């Protein structure tokens, strides 16, 4: 900016400043009203939707998978998109850091004095892409279903097995109905149609890596786990009652 442009800018700034309003109380009042609206919206959502609560914590399990808060869903989903273990540092550190550096550097490589969004294509495009990416990944993470809860109605004699599955972290790698993740393990929604209770028990005790072994699980929990899994037939819960006894026999 040359001296002439600088002087013109200062004159224009002085005129606009003289016509303007002081920060207090005008801007403070607007910010206070907006803050009150945001707080009111948060309170109403907490009263209407409540908090997501999974099953009671089991201190004996070593495969529990914690669920992130909703505002971390986009990072949680990024880890699921970038599956190879060797790329985990890239997903957890590399991509977020690069994105933040690019955003922080936006004022330096887009030095346009314009304030209208349509006249600042670089800044506008970057902002839209960031909002879209975070929103889409958050939606995917939220719609994946809790890895610690199973939304299936089962007979009372299968509730114990459903709780064991929820507490043992099975849904971190498998999907049952609308809950869990679609990999790297196979979907278990209809596992009872594919494997007999005995085969399910052998798989739990001698799994293929990276699945952990459940051989050390207490016998009553293992029996309940096999009973629940063997009841999953054709649509998540069909045949649950008819296969409960078969699962208990296979688990024993």
C-alpha positions as CSV (number, residue, x, y, z in Angstrom):
1,X,0.0,0.0,0.0
2,X,1.6,3.3,-1.1
3,X,1.4,6.6,0.9
4,X,-1.6,8.0,-1.0
5,X,-3.7,4.8,-0.5
6,X,-2.7,4.8,3.2
7,X,-3.8,8.4,3.7
8,X,-7.1,7.7,1.9
9,X,-7.7,4.7,4.1
10,X,-7.0,6.6,7.3
11,X,-9.4,9.4,6.3
12,X,-12.1,7.0,5.4
13,X,-11.5,5.1,8.7
14,X,-11.7,8.3,10.7
15,X,-15.0,9.2,9.1
16,X,-16.5,5.8,9.7
17,X,-15.3,5.7,13.3
18,X,-16.9,9.1,13.9
19,X,-20.2,7.8,12.7
20,X,-19.9,4.5,14.6
21,X,-21.1,3.4,18.0
22,X,-18.9,2.6,21.0
23,X,-18.1,-1.0,21.9
24,X,-19.8,-0.6,25.2
25,X,-22.7,-1.0,25.6
26,X,-23.8,-1.7,22.0
27,X,-21.5,-4.6,21.0
28,X,-21.4,-6.0,24.5
29,X,-25.2,-6.1,24.6
30,X,-25.4,-7.9,21.2
31,X,-22.7,-10.5,22.4
32,X,-24.5,-11.0,25.7
33,X,-27.9,-11.6,24.0
34,X,-26.3,-14.1,21.6
35,X,-24.5,-15.9,24.5
36,X,-27.8,-16.2,26.4
37,X,-29.5,-17.7,23.3
38,X,-26.7,-20.3,22.9
39,X,-26.9,-21.2,26.6
40,X,-30.7,-21.5,26.4
41,X,-30.4,-23.7,23.4
42,X,-27.9,-26.0,25.1
43,X,-30.1,-26.2,28.2
44,X,-33.2,-27.1,26.1
45,X,-31.3,-29.8,24.2
46,X,-30.1,-31.3,27.4
47,X,-33.6,-31.4,28.8
48,X,-35.2,-32.8,25.6
49,X,-32.6,-35.2,24.4
50,X,-30.7,-36.0,27.6
51,X,-27.3,-37.6,27.8
52,X,-26.2,-40.8,26.0
53,X,-25.6,-43.4,28.7
54,X,-24.1,-46.8,27.8
55,X,-24.2,-49.9,29.9
56,X,-22.8,-50.0,33.4
57,X,-19.0,-50.0,33.4
58,X,-17.5,-53.5,34.0
59,X,-14.0,-53.2,35.6
60,X,-13.2,-56.8,34.7
61,X,-13.2,-56.3,31.0
62,X,-10.0,-55.4,29.1
63,X,-11.6,-54.7,25.7
64,X,-13.8,-51.7,26.6
65,X,-13.9,-49.1,23.9
66,X,-14.7,-45.6,25.1
67,X,-17.1,-43.4,23.1
68,X,-15.9,-39.9,22.3
69,X,-18.0,-36.8,23.0
70,X,-20.1,-35.6,20.0
71,X,-17.8,-32.7,19.2
72,X,-14.9,-35.2,18.7
73,X,-16.9,-37.4,16.3
74,X,-15.2,-36.0,13.2
75,X,-11.8,-37.0,14.6
76,X,-13.2,-40.4,15.7
77,X,-14.6,-41.0,12.2
78,X,-11.3,-39.9,10.6
79,X,-9.6,-42.8,12.4
80,X,-12.2,-45.2,10.9
81,X,-11.7,-43.8,7.4
82,X,-7.9,-44.2,7.6
83,X,-7.9,-47.8,8.6
84,X,-4.2,-49.1,8.3
85,X,-2.5,-49.0,11.7
86,X,0.7,-47.6,10.1
87,X,-1.3,-44.5,9.1
88,X,-2.8,-43.9,12.6
89,X,-0.3,-41.1,13.4
90,X,-1.3,-39.4,10.2
91,X,-5.0,-39.6,11.1
92,X,-4.6,-38.4,14.8
93,X,-1.8,-35.9,14.3
94,X,-0.9,-35.2,10.7
95,X,-4.3,-34.4,9.1
96,X,-5.7,-32.2,12.0
97,X,-2.4,-30.4,12.3
98,X,-2.1,-29.6,8.6
99,X,-5.7,-28.5,8.5
100,X,-5.2,-26.1,11.5
101,X,-2.0,-24.7,10.0
102,X,-3.8,-24.0,6.7
103,X,-6.6,-22.3,8.5
104,X,-4.3,-20.2,10.7
105,X,-2.3,-19.2,7.6
106,X,-5.4,-18.1,5.7
107,X,-5.0,-14.4,6.5
108,X,-1.5,-14.5,5.1
109,X,-2.1,-16.1,1.8
110,X,-5.5,-14.4,1.2
111,X,-4.6,-10.8,1.8
112,X,-7.6,-9.3,0.1
113,X,-9.1,-6.3,1.9
114,X,-12.6,-7.3,0.8
115,X,-15.1,-8.3,3.5
116,X,-17.8,-9.7,1.3
117,X,-17.7,-13.5,1.1
118,X,-18.3,-13.6,-2.7
119,X,-15.3,-11.3,-3.3
120,X,-12.9,-13.6,-1.2
121,X,-13.2,-16.9,-3.0
122,X,-10.2,-18.5,-1.3
123,X,-11.3,-17.8,2.3
124,X,-15.0,-18.6,1.5
125,X,-14.1,-21.9,-0.2
126,X,-11.8,-22.9,2.7
127,X,-14.5,-22.1,5.3
128,X,-17.2,-24.0,3.4
129,X,-15.0,-27.0,2.9
130,X,-14.0,-27.1,6.6
131,X,-17.6,-26.8,7.8
132,X,-18.8,-29.5,5.3
133,X,-16.0,-31.9,6.1
134,X,-16.4,-31.6,9.9
135,X,-20.2,-31.8,9.6
136,X,-20.2,-34.9,7.4
137,X,-17.6,-36.7,9.5
138,X,-19.6,-35.8,12.6
139,X,-22.8,-37.2,11.1
140,X,-21.0,-40.4,10.1
141,X,-19.6,-40.8,13.6
142,X,-23.0,-40.1,15.2
143,X,-25.0,-42.4,12.9
144,X,-22.5,-45.3,13.3
145,X,-24.2,-46.2,16.6
146,X,-22.7,-46.5,20.1
147,X,-19.8,-49.1,20.4
148,X,-21.0,-49.8,23.9
149,X,-24.7,-50.2,23.6
150,X,-27.0,-52.5,21.6
151,X,-30.5,-51.2,20.7
152,X,-32.2,-54.6,20.3
153,X,-35.1,-56.0,22.2
154,X,-34.3,-59.5,23.4
155,X,-35.9,-62.0,25.8
156,X,-35.0,-61.6,29.4
157,X,-32.8,-64.7,29.3
158,X,-30.6,-63.0,26.6
159,X,-30.2,-59.7,28.4
160,X,-27.1,-60.9,30.2
161,X,-25.4,-61.8,27.0
162,X,-26.3,-58.6,25.3
163,X,-24.7,-56.7,28.2
164,X,-21.5,-58.8,27.9
165,X,-21.2,-57.9,24.2
166,X,-21.8,-54.2,25.0
167,X,-19.3,-54.1,27.8
168,X,-16.6,-56.2,26.0
169,X,-15.9,-53.8,23.2
170,X,-17.2,-56.1,20.4
171,X,-19.0,-53.2,18.7
172,X,-15.6,-51.4,18.1
173,X,-15.0,-53.8,15.2
174,X,-18.4,-55.4,14.6
175,X,-21.9,-54.2,13.8
176,X,-25.1,-55.5,15.3
177,X,-28.2,-53.9,13.9
178,X,-27.7,-50.2,13.9
179,X,-25.0,-50.2,16.5
180,X,-21.2,-50.7,16.2
181,X,-18.7,-50.3,13.4
182,X,-18.7,-51.9,10.0
183,X,-15.2,-53.3,10.3
184,X,-12.6,-54.6,10.4
185,X,-14.6,-57.5,11.8
186,X,-17.7,-59.0,10.0
187,X,-21.2,-57.9,10.8
188,X,-22.8,-60.0,13.5
189,X,-26.4,-59.0,12.9
190,X,-27.3,-62.5,11.6
191,X,-24.3,-64.5,12.9
192,X,-26.6,-67.2,14.2
193,X,-27.6,-68.1,10.6
194,X,-23.9,-68.6,9.7
195,X,-22.3,-70.3,12.8
196,X,-23.6,-72.9,15.3
197,X,-23.1,-72.1,19.0
198,X,-20.1,-74.4,19.2
199,X,-18.4,-72.7,16.3
200,X,-19.1,-69.3,17.9
201,X,-17.6,-70.5,21.2
202,X,-14.4,-71.8,19.4
203,X,-14.1,-68.4,17.5
204,X,-14.3,-66.5,20.8
205,X,-11.7,-68.7,22.5
206,X,-9.3,-69.0,19.5
207,X,-10.0,-65.9,17.3
208,X,-8.0,-64.6,14.3
209,X,-5.9,-61.5,15.0
210,X,-6.5,-58.7,15.7
211,X,-9.6,-60.0,17.6
212,X,-8.7,-60.6,21.3
213,X,-9.4,-64.0,22.9
214,X,-12.3,-64.4,25.3
215,X,-11.0,-67.7,26.7
216,X,-10.3,-66.0,30.1
217,X,-13.9,-64.7,30.3
218,X,-15.8,-66.1,33.3
219,X,-17.8,-69.1,32.3
220,X,-21.2,-67.6,33.1
221,X,-20.4,-64.6,30.9
222,X,-19.1,-66.7,28.1
223,X,-22.2,-68.8,28.2
224,X,-24.4,-65.7,28.1
225,X,-22.3,-64.3,25.3
226,X,-22.6,-67.4,23.1
227,X,-26.4,-67.6,23.8
228,X,-26.9,-64.0,22.7
229,X,-24.8,-64.2,19.5
230,X,-26.3,-67.5,18.4
231,X,-29.8,-66.0,18.7
232,X,-29.0,-63.3,16.2
233,X,-30.7,-64.5,13.0
234,X,-32.1,-62.8,9.9
235,X,-32.6,-59.1,10.9
236,X,-30.8,-58.7,14.2
237,X,-33.2,-60.3,16.6
238,X,-35.4,-62.7,14.7
239,X,-35.4,-66.1,16.3
240,X,-33.9,-64.9,19.5
241,X,-36.2,-66.8,21.7
242,X,-36.0,-70.1,19.7
243,X,-32.2,-70.1,19.8
244,X,-31.5,-69.0,23.3
245,X,-31.4,-72.6,24.6
246,X,-29.2,-73.7,21.7
247,X,-26.7,-70.9,22.6
248,X,-26.7,-71.9,26.3
249,X,-25.9,-75.5,25.3
250,X,-23.2,-74.5,22.9
251,X,-21.6,-72.2,25.5
252,X,-21.6,-75.0,28.1
